[in-house]
Amino acid sequence: MNNERIIASCGLDCSTCDARIATLTNDDALRLQTAESWKIIHSIPGITYDMINCTGCREEGPKIGYCQLCDIRNCAISKNFLTCGECDELISCTIVKKVHSIVPEALENLKV
């Protein structure tokens, strides 16, 4: 795998996401580990290892259910933006604010 960053609409770096890594490497052990940790970290009690199948927010291929339905991603797509970094409302946006309050690096990724 290369070290190229893949920035999601919200600013998260998909290239470091365990779900994406597990998908690209077809690593079922990592899928299981990711599902178990996400049950707790992201409060998704019903997630199972076979749901861990995602190539990244802006990449072709499968998306994990909530990534496919993500309000942030869908807003950027509706405005023909690659990321929220192209939007004049980035700093005041209530849709993406929650992600940036939890992962401040995501906001910094959009400022590049």
MMTF fields as JSON, N, C-alpha, C and O atoms, coordinates in Angstrom:
{
  "mmtfVersion": "1.0.0",
  "mmtfProducer": "UNKNOWN",
  "numBonds": 447,
  "numAtoms": 448,
  "numGroups": 112,
  "numChains": 1,
  "numModels": 1,
  "chainsPerModel": [1],
  "groupsPerChain": [112],
  "chainIdList": ["A"],
  "bondAtomList": [4, 2, 8, 6, 12, 10, 16, 14, 20, 18, 24, 22, 28, 26, 32, 30, 36, 34, 40, 38, 44, 42, 48, 46, 52, 50, 56, 54, 60, 58, 64, 62, 68, 66, 72, 70, 76, 74, 80, 78, 84, 82, 88, 86, 92, 90, 96, 94, 100, 98, 104, 102, 108, 106, 112, 110, 116, 114, 120, 118, 124, 122, 128, 126, 132, 130, 136, 134, 140, 138, 144, 142, 148, 146, 152, 150, 156, 154, 160, 158, 164, 162, 168, 166, 172, 170, 176, 174, 180, 178, 184, 182, 188, 186, 192, 190, 196, 194, 200, 198, 204, 202, 208, 206, 212, 210, 216, 214, 220, 218, 224, 222, 228, 226, 232, 230, 236, 234, 240, 238, 244, 242, 248, 246, 252, 250, 256, 254, 260, 258, 264, 262, 268, 266, 272, 270, 276, 274, 280, 278, 284, 282, 288, 286, 292, 290, 296, 294, 300, 298, 304, 302, 308, 306, 312, 310, 316, 314, 320, 318, 324, 322, 328, 326, 332, 330, 336, 334, 340, 338, 344, 342, 348, 346, 352, 350, 356, 354, 360, 358, 364, 362, 368, 366, 372, 370, 376, 374, 380, 378, 384, 382, 388, 386, 392, 390, 396, 394, 400, 398, 404, 402, 408, 406, 412, 410, 416, 414, 420, 418, 424, 422, 428, 426, 432, 430, 436, 434, 440, 438, 444, 442],
  "bondOrderList": [1, 1, 1, 1, 1, 1, 1, 1, 1, 1, 1, 1, 1, 1, 1, 1, 1, 1, 1, 1, 1, 1, 1, 1, 1, 1, 1, 1, 1, 1, 1, 1, 1, 1, 1, 1, 1, 1, 1, 1, 1, 1, 1, 1, 1, 1, 1, 1, 1, 1, 1, 1, 1, 1, 1, 1, 1, 1, 1, 1, 1, 1, 1, 1, 1, 1, 1, 1, 1, 1, 1, 1, 1, 1, 1, 1, 1, 1, 1, 1, 1, 1, 1, 1, 1, 1, 1, 1, 1, 1, 1, 1, 1, 1, 1, 1, 1, 1, 1, 1, 1, 1, 1, 1, 1, 1, 1, 1, 1, 1, 1],
  "groupList": [{"groupName": "MET", "atomNameList": ["N", "CA", "C", "O"], "elementList": ["N", "C", "C", "O"], "formalChargeList": [0, 0, 0, 0], "bondAtomList": [1, 0, 2, 1, 3, 2], "bondOrderList": [1, 1, 2], "singleLetterCode": "M", "chemCompType": "L-PEPTIDE LINKING"}, {"groupName": "ASN", "atomNameList": ["N", "CA", "C", "O"], "elementList": ["N", "C", "C", "O"], "formalChargeList": [0, 0, 0, 0], "bondAtomList": [1, 0, 2, 1, 3, 2], "bondOrderList": [1, 1, 2], "singleLetterCode": "N", "chemCompType": "L-PEPTIDE LINKING"}, {"groupName": "GLU", "atomNameList": ["N", "CA", "C", "O"], "elementList": ["N", "C", "C", "O"], "formalChargeList": [0, 0, 0, 0], "bondAtomList": [1, 0, 2, 1, 3, 2], "bondOrderList": [1, 1, 2], "singleLetterCode": "E", "chemCompType": "L-PEPTIDE LINKING"}, {"groupName": "ARG", "atomNameList": ["N", "CA", "C", "O"], "elementList": ["N", "C", "C", "O"], "formalChargeList": [0, 0, 0, 0], "bondAtomList": [1, 0, 2, 1, 3, 2], "bondOrderList": [1, 1, 2], "singleLetterCode": "R", "chemCompType": "L-PEPTIDE LINKING"}, {"groupName": "ILE", "atomNameList": ["N", "CA", "C", "O"], "elementList": ["N", "C", "C", "O"], "formalChargeList": [0, 0, 0, 0], "bondAtomList": [1, 0, 2, 1, 3, 2], "bondOrderList": [1, 1, 2], "singleLetterCode": "I", "chemCompType": "L-PEPTIDE LINKING"}, {"groupName": "ALA", "atomNameList": ["N", "CA", "C", "O"], "elementList": ["N", "C", "C", "O"], "formalChargeList": [0, 0, 0, 0], "bondAtomList": [1, 0, 2, 1, 3, 2], "bondOrderList": [1, 1, 2], "singleLetterCode": "A", "chemCompType": "L-PEPTIDE LINKING"}, {"groupName": "SER", "atomNameList": ["N", "CA", "C", "O"], "elementList": ["N", "C", "C", "O"], "formalChargeList": [0, 0, 0, 0], "bondAtomList": [1, 0, 2, 1, 3, 2], "bondOrderList": [1, 1, 2], "singleLetterCode": "S", "chemCompType": "L-PEPTIDE LINKING"}, {"groupName": "CYS", "atomNameList": ["N", "CA", "C", "O"], "elementList": ["N", "C", "C", "O"], "formalChargeList": [0, 0, 0, 0], "bondAtomList": [1, 0, 2, 1, 3, 2], "bondOrderList": [1, 1, 2], "singleLetterCode": "C", "chemCompType": "L-PEPTIDE LINKING"}, {"groupName": "GLY", "atomNameList": ["N", "CA", "C", "O"], "elementList": ["N", "C", "C", "O"], "formalChargeList": [0, 0, 0, 0], "bondAtomList": [1, 0, 2, 1, 3, 2], "bondOrderList": [1, 1, 2], "singleLetterCode": "G", "chemCompType": "PEPTIDE LINKING"}, {"groupName": "LEU", "atomNameList": ["N", "CA", "C", "O"], "elementList": ["N", "C", "C", "O"], "formalChargeList": [0, 0, 0, 0], "bondAtomList": [1, 0, 2, 1, 3, 2], "bondOrderList": [1, 1, 2], "singleLetterCode": "L", "chemCompType": "L-PEPTIDE LINKING"}, {"groupName": "ASP", "atomNameList": ["N", "CA", "C", "O"], "elementList": ["N", "C", "C", "O"], "formalChargeList": [0, 0, 0, 0], "bondAtomList": [1, 0, 2, 1, 3, 2], "bondOrderList": [1, 1, 2], "singleLetterCode": "D", "chemCompType": "L-PEPTIDE LINKING"}, {"groupName": "THR", "atomNameList": ["N", "CA", "C", "O"], "elementList": ["N", "C", "C", "O"], "formalChargeList": [0, 0, 0, 0], "bondAtomList": [1, 0, 2, 1, 3, 2], "bondOrderList": [1, 1, 2], "singleLetterCode": "T", "chemCompType": "L-PEPTIDE LINKING"}, {"groupName": "GLN", "atomNameList": ["N", "CA", "C", "O"], "elementList": ["N", "C", "C", "O"], "formalChargeList": [0, 0, 0, 0], "bondAtomList": [1, 0, 2, 1, 3, 2], "bondOrderList": [1, 1, 2], "singleLetterCode": "Q", "chemCompType": "L-PEPTIDE LINKING"}, {"groupName": "TRP", "atomNameList": ["N", "CA", "C", "O"], "elementList": ["N", "C", "C", "O"], "formalChargeList": [0, 0, 0, 0], "bondAtomList": [1, 0, 2, 1, 3, 2], "bondOrderList": [1, 1, 2], "singleLetterCode": "W", "chemCompType": "L-PEPTIDE LINKING"}, {"groupName": "LYS", "atomNameList": ["N", "CA", "C", "O"], "elementList": ["N", "C", "C", "O"], "formalChargeList": [0, 0, 0, 0], "bondAtomList": [1, 0, 2, 1, 3, 2], "bondOrderList": [1, 1, 2], "singleLetterCode": "K", "chemCompType": "L-PEPTIDE LINKING"}, {"groupName": "HIS", "atomNameList": ["N", "CA", "C", "O"], "elementList": ["N", "C", "C", "O"], "formalChargeList": [0, 0, 0, 0], "bondAtomList": [1, 0, 2, 1, 3, 2], "bondOrderList": [1, 1, 2], "singleLetterCode": "H", "chemCompType": "L-PEPTIDE LINKING"}, {"groupName": "PRO", "atomNameList": ["N", "CA", "C", "O"], "elementList": ["N", "C", "C", "O"], "formalChargeList": [0, 0, 0, 0], "bondAtomList": [1, 0, 2, 1, 3, 2], "bondOrderList": [1, 1, 2], "singleLetterCode": "P", "chemCompType": "L-PEPTIDE LINKING"}, {"groupName": "TYR", "atomNameList": ["N", "CA", "C", "O"], "elementList": ["N", "C", "C", "O"], "formalChargeList": [0, 0, 0, 0], "bondAtomList": [1, 0, 2, 1, 3, 2], "bondOrderList": [1, 1, 2], "singleLetterCode": "Y", "chemCompType": "L-PEPTIDE LINKING"}, {"groupName": "PHE", "atomNameList": ["N", "CA", "C", "O"], "elementList": ["N", "C", "C", "O"], "formalChargeList": [0, 0, 0, 0], "bondAtomList": [1, 0, 2, 1, 3, 2], "bondOrderList": [1, 1, 2], "singleLetterCode": "F", "chemCompType": "L-PEPTIDE LINKING"}, {"groupName": "VAL", "atomNameList": ["N", "CA", "C", "O"], "elementList": ["N", "C", "C", "O"], "formalChargeList": [0, 0, 0, 0], "bondAtomList": [1, 0, 2, 1, 3, 2], "bondOrderList": [1, 1, 2], "singleLetterCode": "V", "chemCompType": "L-PEPTIDE LINKING"}],
  "groupTypeList": [0, 1, 1, 2, 3, 4, 4, 5, 6, 7, 8, 9, 10, 7, 6, 11, 7, 10, 5, 3, 4, 5, 11, 9, 11, 1, 10, 10, 5, 9, 3, 9, 12, 11, 5, 2, 6, 13, 14, 4, 4, 15, 6, 4, 16, 8, 4, 11, 17, 10, 0, 4, 1, 7, 11, 8, 7, 3, 2, 2, 8, 16, 14, 4, 8, 17, 7, 12, 9, 7, 10, 4, 3, 1, 7, 5, 4, 6, 14, 1, 18, 9, 11, 7, 8, 2, 7, 10, 2, 9, 4, 6, 7, 11, 4, 19, 14, 14, 19, 15, 6, 4, 19, 16, 2, 5, 9, 2, 1, 9, 14, 19],
  "groupIdList": [1, 2, 3, 4, 5, 6, 7, 8, 9, 10, 11, 12, 13, 14, 15, 16, 17, 18, 19, 20, 21, 22, 23, 24, 25, 26, 27, 28, 29, 30, 31, 32, 33, 34, 35, 36, 37, 38, 39, 40, 41, 42, 43, 44, 45, 46, 47, 48, 49, 50, 51, 52, 53, 54, 55, 56, 57, 58, 59, 60, 61, 62, 63, 64, 65, 66, 67, 68, 69, 70, 71, 72, 73, 74, 75, 76, 77, 78, 79, 80, 81, 82, 83, 84, 85, 86, 87, 88, 89, 90, 91, 92, 93, 94, 95, 96, 97, 98, 99, 100, 101, 102, 103, 104, 105, 106, 107, 108, 109, 110, 111, 112],
  "secStructList": [7, 7, 7, 7, 7, 7, 5, 7, 6, 6, 1, 7, 5, 4, 4, 4, 7, 2, 2, 2, 2, 2, 2, 2, 2, 6, 7, 2, 2, 2, 2, 2, 2, 2, 2, 2, 2, 2, 2, 2, 2, 6, 7, 7, 6, 6, 7, 7, 4, 4, 4, 7, 7, 7, 7, 7, 6, 6, 1, 1, 1, 7, 7, 7, 2, 2, 2, 2, 6, 7, 2, 2, 2, 2, 2, 2, 2, 2, 6, 6, 7, 1, 1, 4, 4, 4, 7, 6, 6, 6, 6, 6, 7, 2, 2, 2, 2, 2, 2, 2, 2, 2, 7, 2, 2, 2, 2, 2, 2, 2, 6, 7],
  "xCoordList": [0.85, 0.0, 0.891, 1.942, 0.468, 1.281, 0.889, -0.077, 1.633, 1.406, 0.595, 0.566, -0.066, -0.851, -2.075, -2.82, -2.267, -3.431, -4.663, -4.593, -5.777, -7.051, -8.022, -8.55, -8.25, -9.047, -10.528, -10.934, -11.316, -12.763, -13.388, -12.723, -14.651, -15.372, -15.233, -15.074, -15.293, -15.246, -13.839, -13.657, -12.842, -11.46, -10.76, -9.543, -11.499, -10.839, -9.949, -10.227, -8.886, -7.955, -8.326, -8.003, -9.005, -9.452, -8.276, -8.43, -7.11, -5.976, -5.513, -4.815, -5.89, -5.504, -6.646, -6.494, -7.781, -8.964, -8.817, -8.531, -9.015, -8.891, -9.895, -9.592, -11.079, -12.072, -11.563, -11.696, -10.988, -10.453, -9.272, -9.17, -8.382, -7.208, -7.637, -7.103, -8.604, -9.101, -9.73, -9.569, -10.439, -11.073, -10.027, -10.096, -9.068, -8.064, -7.142, -6.656, -6.904, -6.008, -6.774, -6.176, -8.109, -8.983, -8.596, -8.433, -8.453, -7.987, -9.178, -9.638, -9.674, -10.832, -10.542, -11.434, -9.314, -8.96, -9.059, -9.547, -8.6, -8.707, -10.158, -10.567, -10.939, -12.376, -13.033, -13.804, -12.727, -13.304, -12.868, -13.69, -11.589, -11.049, -11.704, -12.053, -11.869, -12.472, -13.929, -14.372, -14.667, -16.078, -16.203, -17.047, -15.379, -15.449, -15.124, -15.791, -14.116, -13.764, -14.801, -15.085, -15.369, -16.366, -17.671, -18.415, -17.955, -19.149, -19.098, -20.115, -17.916, -17.723, -17.437, -18.131, -16.426, -15.972, -17.061, -17.249, -17.779, -18.778, -20.212, -21.163, -20.361, -21.689, -22.537, -23.668, -21.963, -22.663, -22.743, -21.993, -23.639, -23.667, -23.963, -23.559, -24.651, -25.034, -24.035, -24.299, -22.896, -21.937, -21.234, -20.861, -21.069, -20.391, -19.214, -19.128, -18.314, -17.101, -17.414, -16.683, -18.491, -18.789, -19.34, -19.471, -19.66, -20.085, -18.882, -19.023, -17.717, -16.491, -15.985, -15.186, -16.472, -16.132, -16.278, -17.378, -15.179, -15.223, -13.911, -12.835, -13.998, -12.795, -12.443, -11.413, -13.299, -13.051, -14.186, -14.859, -14.386, -15.502, -15.613, -16.695, -14.492, -14.525, -13.978, -13.833, -13.674, -13.113, -14.226, -15.282, -13.988, -14.925, -14.951, -13.944, -16.088, -16.181, -17.131, -17.821, -17.166, -18.139, -17.887, -16.767, -18.963, -18.926, -19.622, -20.594, -19.133, -19.851, -21.16, -21.202, -22.217, -23.554, -23.628, -24.183, -23.078, -23.21, -22.348, -22.648, -21.297, -20.507, -21.297, -21.24, -22.023, -22.856, -23.958, -24.33, -24.48, -25.596, -25.159, -26.004, -23.87, -23.319, -23.823, -23.686, -24.408, -24.903, -23.784, -23.992, -22.608, -21.469, -21.071, -20.935, -20.891, -20.514, -21.57, -21.241, -22.828, -23.911, -24.046, -24.394, -23.778, -23.805, -22.707, -22.958, -21.486, -20.371, -20.678, -20.432, -21.207, -21.557, -22.612, -22.52, -23.616, -24.693, -24.183, -24.783, -23.073, -22.489, -21.351, -20.675, -21.14, -20.048, -18.676, -17.774, -18.519, -17.238, -16.594, -17.287, -15.274, -14.568, -14.581, -14.806, -14.339, -14.347, -15.025, -15.286, -15.301, -15.892, -14.928, -15.337, -13.66, -12.669, -12.957, -12.434, -13.771, -14.136, -15.318, -15.651, -15.944, -17.169, -16.878, -16.084, -17.519, -17.359, -17.921, -17.58, -18.772, -19.405, -18.673, -19.204, -17.48, -16.751, -16.693, -17.043, -16.266, -16.058, -17.373, -17.426, -18.419, -19.699, -20.658, -21.74, -20.292, -21.189, -21.494, -20.591, -22.774, -23.185, -23.151, -23.12, -23.154, -23.144, -21.782, -21.722, -20.711, -19.37, -18.73, -17.696, -19.322, -18.75, -18.498, -17.48, -19.411, -19.256, -17.98, -17.244, -17.72, -16.502, -15.276, -14.343, -15.273, -14.11, -13.92, -12.795, -14.998, -14.847, -14.238, -13.574, -14.466, -13.912, -12.52, -11.64, -12.336, -11.06, -10.606, -10.847, -9.947, -9.527, -8.609, -8.573, -7.87, -6.984, -7.774, -7.252, -9.029, -9.866, -10.063, -10.022, -10.275, -10.404, -9.093, -9.094, -7.992, -6.687, -6.423, -5.813, -6.875, -6.702, -7.437, -7.024, -8.52, -9.303, -8.705, -9.063, -7.809, -7.201, -5.959, -5.383, -5.555, -4.333, -4.57, -3.66],
  "yCoordList": [-1.178, 0.0, 1.235, 1.253, 2.258, 3.462, 4.399, 4.144, 5.463, 6.409, 7.612, 8.616, 7.541, 8.659, 8.868, 7.93, 10.099, 10.432, 10.516, 10.989, 10.054, 10.11, 10.814, 10.208, 12.087, 12.906, 12.799, 13.052, 12.419, 12.304, 13.689, 14.695, 13.736, 15.007, 15.812, 17.032, 15.144, 15.814, 16.171, 16.979, 15.576, 15.841, 14.661, 14.697, 13.611, 12.42, 11.826, 11.966, 11.169, 10.566, 9.102, 8.263, 8.792, 7.418, 6.455, 5.259, 6.955, 6.06, 5.418, 4.404, 5.991, 5.424, 4.655, 4.149, 4.565, 3.911, 2.39, 1.826, 1.74, 0.285, -0.421, -1.482, 0.153, -0.466, -0.472, -1.475, 0.622, 0.699, -0.241, -0.955, -0.241, -1.12, -2.581, -3.359, -2.957, -4.339, -4.708, -5.832, -3.774, -4.025, -4.238, -5.209, -3.333, -3.41, -4.619, -5.153, -5.048, -6.184, -7.487, -8.544, -7.398, -8.547, -9.259, -10.479, -8.471, -8.952, -9.137, -8.182, -10.372, -10.638, -10.439, -10.051, -10.696, -10.473, -8.979, -8.616, -8.124, -6.68, -6.231, -5.335, -6.842, -6.537, -6.833, -6.021, -7.994, -8.391, -7.437, -6.995, -7.125, -6.205, -4.826, -4.207, -4.349, -3.047, -3.031, -2.086, -4.059, -4.135, -4.127, -3.418, -4.9, -4.962, -3.615, -3.202, -2.931, -1.637, -0.566, 0.294, -0.604, 0.392, 0.224, 1.189, -0.993, -1.208, -0.282, 0.269, -0.123, 0.694, 2.15, 3.056, 2.371, 3.723, 4.563, 5.728, 3.968, 4.707, 4.364, 4.789, 3.596, 3.198, 2.559, 2.973, 1.54, 0.805, -0.666, -1.502, -0.981, -2.342, -3.426, -4.572, -3.105, -4.111, -4.346, -5.148, -3.67, -3.818, -5.178, -5.621, -5.813, -7.105, -7.018, -6.098, -7.985, -7.927, -7.903, -7.285, -8.57, -8.606, -7.28, -7.098, -6.359, -5.014, -4.107, -3.036, -4.529, -3.736, -3.953, -4.849, -3.112, -3.213, -1.823, -1.42, -1.097, 0.295, 0.655, 0.307, 1.341, 1.767, 3.231, 3.723, 3.916, 5.322, 6.199, 5.88, 7.28, 8.197, 8.645, 8.621, 9.051, 9.621, 8.674, 9.063, 7.449, 6.479, 5.624, 5.453, 5.094, 4.149, 2.891, 2.523, 2.237, 0.968, 1.035, 2.036, -0.026, -0.12, 0.894, 1.355, 1.217, 2.109, 1.402, 0.674, 1.612, 1.136, 1.908, 3.077, 1.272, 1.864, 3.32, 4.12, 3.695, 5.083, 6.018, 7.209, 5.522, 6.371, 6.669, 7.779, 5.682, 5.866, 6.89, 7.652, 6.908, 7.776, 9.068, 9.877, 9.267, 10.385, 11.738, 12.06, 12.525, 13.859, 14.773, 15.592, 14.628, 15.465, 15.14, 16.032, 13.863, 13.412, 13.823, 14.339, 13.598, 13.913, 15.416, 15.838, 16.224, 17.681, 18.112, 18.885, 17.604, 17.957, 17.535, 18.294, 16.343, 15.862, 16.769, 17.1, 17.174, 18.016, 19.382, 20.017, 19.828, 21.123, 20.968, 21.94, 19.737, 19.422, 19.742, 20.163, 19.543, 19.728, 18.366, 17.377, 18.315, 17.102, 16.959, 15.869, 18.067, 18.065, 19.328, 20.264, 19.332, 20.507, 21.689, 22.823, 21.431, 22.494, 23.501, 24.615, 23.133, 24.034, 24.931, 25.843, 24.681, 25.391, 26.624, 26.567, 27.724, 28.965, 28.849, 29.65, 27.864, 27.686, 26.676, 26.28, 26.257, 25.214, 25.459, 24.573, 26.622, 26.89, 26.989, 26.604, 27.484, 27.641, 26.471, 26.455, 25.513, 24.41, 23.508, 22.995, 23.333, 22.467, 20.989, 20.121, 20.697, 19.304, 18.66, 17.538, 19.343, 18.771, 19.104, 18.536, 19.99, 20.452, 19.31, 19.307, 18.344, 17.241, 16.445, 16.103, 16.154, 15.425, 16.219, 15.662, 17.502, 18.334, 18.533, 18.745, 18.469, 18.591, 17.323, 17.377, 16.182, 14.912, 14.654, 14.135, 15.025, 14.801, 16.121, 16.361, 16.984, 18.301, 18.229, 19.159, 17.131, 16.986, 16.977, 17.359, 16.543, 16.5, 17.906, 18.106, 18.871, 20.26, 20.749, 21.433, 20.411, 20.82, 20.204, 20.844, 18.974, 18.324, 19.07, 19.032, 19.747, 20.493, 21.855, 22.468, 22.323, 23.643, 23.581, 24.614, 22.387, 22.207, 22.621, 22.54],
  "zCoordList": [0.0, 0.0, 0.0, 0.64, -0.715, -0.758, 0.382, 1.101, 0.538, 1.631, 1.199, 1.911, 0.052, -0.445, 0.44, 0.727, 0.862, 1.679, 0.784, -0.351, 1.307, 0.604, 1.541, 2.473, 1.288, 2.192, 1.831, 0.697, 2.828, 2.671, 2.59, 2.84, 2.244, 2.158, 3.443, 3.396, 4.586, 5.894, 6.333, 7.244, 5.694, 6.063, 6.711, 6.892, 7.067, 7.6, 6.522, 5.331, 6.937, 5.99, 5.8, 6.641, 4.697, 4.415, 4.279, 4.527, 3.892, 3.683, 4.99, 4.961, 6.135, 7.431, 8.09, 9.202, 7.415, 7.975, 7.91, 6.853, 9.049, 9.097, 8.188, 7.643, 8.021, 7.13, 5.697, 4.996, 5.263, 3.893, 3.731, 2.732, 4.713, 4.651, 4.6, 3.81, 5.442, 5.453, 4.117, 3.642, 3.515, 2.226, 1.136, 0.382, 1.059, -0.003, 0.131, -0.866, 1.379, 1.606, 1.826, 2.031, 1.782, 2.026, 3.322, 3.353, 4.392, 5.688, 6.627, 7.252, 6.721, 7.57, 9.053, 9.808, 9.479, 10.881, 11.219, 12.29, 10.314, 10.536, 10.457, 11.194, 9.574, 9.513, 10.853, 11.365, 11.42, 12.707, 13.814, 14.617, 13.854, 14.856, 14.717, 15.722, 13.501, 13.243, 13.683, 14.336, 13.333, 13.727, 15.242, 15.791, 15.917, 17.379, 18.012, 18.96, 17.505, 18.08, 17.747, 18.581, 16.544, 16.147, 16.909, 17.085, 17.361, 18.195, 19.401, 19.823, 19.94, 21.134, 20.776, 21.238, 19.961, 19.63, 18.973, 19.322, 18.019, 17.248, 17.645, 16.989, 18.722, 19.22, 18.118, 17.863, 17.47, 16.416, 16.86, 16.356, 17.789, 18.334, 17.314, 17.513, 16.23, 15.25, 14.133, 13.238, 14.159, 13.061, 13.165, 14.251, 12.025, 11.967, 11.001, 10.188, 11.103, 10.28, 8.787, 8.013, 8.372, 6.943, 6.422, 5.212, 7.322, 6.92, 6.667, 6.078, 7.104, 6.947, 5.522, 5.252, 4.631, 3.219, 2.609, 2.231, 2.516, 2.062, 1.379, 1.866, 0.271, -0.447, -0.179, -0.64, 0.565, 0.883, 0.395, -0.585, 1.072, 0.831, -0.621, -1.208, -1.188, -2.537, -3.593, -4.752, -3.216, -4.14, -4.741, -4.132, -5.924, -6.535, -5.687, -5.081, -5.642, -4.934, -3.761, -3.565, -2.985, -1.895, -0.782, -0.566, -0.094, 1.066, 2.219, 2.013, 3.41, 4.596, 4.633, 4.249, 5.086, 5.063, 5.438, 4.685, 6.594, 7.008, 6.174, 6.096, 5.553, 4.648, 3.376, 2.847, 2.897, 1.704, 1.971, 1.079, 3.201, 3.561, 4.253, 4.636, 4.413, 5.181, 4.674, 3.493, 5.583, 5.237, 4.738, 3.843, 5.32, 4.925, 3.485, 2.647, 3.218, 1.871, 0.856, -0.212, 1.185, 0.254, 0.02, -1.082, 1.039, 0.87, -0.104, -1.028, 0.11, -0.778, -2.216, -3.153, -2.387, -3.728, -4.356, -5.538, -3.572, -4.117, -4.573, -5.439, -3.984, -4.35, -5.354, -5.69, -5.833, -6.758, -6.178, -6.903, -4.875, -4.198, -3.983, -3.744, -4.067, -3.675, -2.159, -1.631, -1.462, -0.002, 0.508, -0.248, 1.791, 2.434, 2.438, 2.684, 2.169, 2.105, 1.003, 1.037, 0.037, -1.058, -0.705, -1.461, 0.425, 0.792, 1.646, 2.584, 1.315, 2.08, 3.498, 4.368, 3.729, 5.035, 5.924, 6.961, 5.541, 6.258, 7.762, 8.543, 8.171, 9.599, 10.361, 11.53, 9.747, 10.442, 10.23, 10.818, 9.42, 9.059, 10.26, 10.921, 10.518, 11.622, 11.227, 12.099, 9.939, 9.486, 9.761, 10.264, 9.442, 9.573, 10.936, 11.287, 11.674, 12.947, 13.932, 14.625, 14.001, 14.955, 14.672, 15.597, 13.408, 13.052, 13.474, 14.053, 13.191, 13.497, 14.992, 15.444, 15.771, 17.222, 17.819, 18.854, 17.162, 17.636, 17.062, 17.748, 15.788, 15.094, 14.473, 13.29, 15.264, 14.752, 13.534, 12.728, 13.397, 12.237, 10.938, 9.89, 10.999, 9.8, 9.245, 8.031, 10.12, 9.677, 9.079, 8.056, 9.7, 9.175, 7.801, 6.944, 7.585, 6.279, 5.176, 4.017, 5.529, 4.537, 4.212, 3.207, 5.045, 4.851, 3.963, 3.623, 3.596, 2.787, 1.358, 0.533]
}
